Amino acid sequence: MYEILQKYIDHHAELGYIFVSEFLNELICNKIKDILETEDLD
């Protein structure tokens, strides 16, 4: 029972980590785009 629970937790922790990574990548890319776009205006 405990092993199954551990696998479940590990699996979801992995998914959570992937989700957070994707989110941060998106955030960073958008931030870089914003910086580049504002520099182009100058």
KEKOL-660534 format. One record per residue: x, y, z of N, C-alpha, C, CB in turn; residue in one letter. Coordinates in steps of 0.1 Angstrom, whole numbers, padded with zeros to 4 digits, always signed. Last residue first. Glycine has a CB too. Example, Ala and Ser with C-alpha at 12.3 -4.5 7.8 and 13.67 -1.06 7.14 Angstrom:
<tordos>
+0128-0022+0071+0137-0011+0071+0129+0000+0079+0141-0006+0057s+0132-0057+0078+0123-0045+0078+0132-0033+0078+0113-0045+0090a
</tordos>
This chain:
<tordos>
+0132+0522-0287+0141+0534-0285+0148+0539-0297+0150+0530-0274d+0119+0499-0296+0112+0512-0297+0121+0524-0295+0101+0513-0287l+0136+0479-0290+0134+0482-0304+0128+0496-0306+0125+0471-0311d+0133+0477-0263+0146+0482-0268+0144+0486-0282+0157+0472-0266e+0108+0465-0261+0109+0479-0256+0122+0485-0261+0109+0479-0241t+0114+0440-0273+0104+0449-0279+0106+0463-0274+0090+0444-0277e+0132+0430-0254+0136+0432-0267+0127+0442-0275+0137+0419-0275l+0115+0428-0231+0127+0436-0231+0132+0440-0245+0138+0429-0223i+0095+0410-0241+0091+0424-0236+0103+0433-0237+0085+0424-0222d+0111+0388-0244+0104+0394-0256+0100+0408-0253+0091+0386-0260k+0118+0383-0218+0128+0386-0228+0122+0393-0240+0136+0373-0232i+0093+0376-0208+0100+0388-0202+0111+0392-0212+0107+0384-0189k+0086+0354-0222+0078+0366-0224+0085+0378-0219+0065+0364-0216n+0106+0337-0213+0106+0340-0227+0098+0353-0229+0099+0328-0235c+0099+0335-0186+0112+0341-0189+0112+0345-0204+0123+0330-0187i+0074+0323-0188+0075+0336-0181+0088+0343-0186+0075+0334-0166l+0080+0299-0199+0071+0308-0206+0073+0322-0201+0056+0303-0204e+0096+0288-0179+0102+0290-0193+0094+0300-0200+0103+0277-0201n+0078+0286-0159+0089+0295-0157+0095+0298-0171+0099+0289-0148l+0061+0266-0170+0055+0279-0166+0067+0290-0165+0048+0279-0153f+0078+0245-0172+0072+0250-0184+0067+0265-0181+0060+0241-0189e+0083+0241-0145+0094+0244-0154+0089+0251-0166+0102+0231-0158s+0058+0234-0135+0065+0246-0130+0076+0251-0140+0070+0244-0116v+0054+0210-0149+0045+0221-0151+0051+0234-0146+0032+0219-0142f+0075+0195-0139+0075+0198-0153+0066+0210-0155+0069+0185-0161i+0067+0194-0112+0080+0200-0115+0080+0204-0130+0091+0190-0112y+0043+0180-0114+0043+0193-0109+0055+0201-0113+0041+0193-0094g+0052+0155-0124+0043+0163-0132+0043+0178-0128+0029+0158-0132l+0067+0148-0101+0074+0150-0114+0065+0158-0123+0076+0136-0120e+0047+0146-0083+0058+0156-0080+0065+0158-0093+0067+0150-0069a+0033+0125-0093+0027+0138-0093+0037+0149-0090+0015+0139-0083h+0051+0104-0090+0046+0107-0103+0040+0121-0103+0035+0097-0107h+0054+0104-0062+0065+0107-0070+0061+0111-0084+0075+0094-0072d+0028+0097-0054+0033+0110-0050+0045+0114-0059+0038+0109-0035i+0027+0071-0066+0017+0081-0069+0022+0095-0066+0003+0079-0062y+0047+0058-0052+0048+0060-0067+0039+0071-0071+0044+0046-0074k+0036+0060-0026+0049+0066-0029+0051+0068-0044+0061+0058-0024q+0014+0043-0029+0012+0057-0025+0025+0065-0029+0009+0059-0010l+0027+0019-0034+0018+0025-0044+0016+0040-0042+0004+0017-0044i+0040+0016-0009+0048+0017-0022+0039+0023-0033+0053+0003-0027e+0019+0013+0009+0027+0025+0010+0035+0027-0003+0037+0023+0022y+0008-0012+0000+0000+0000+0000+0009+0013+0000-0010+0000+0012m
</tordos>
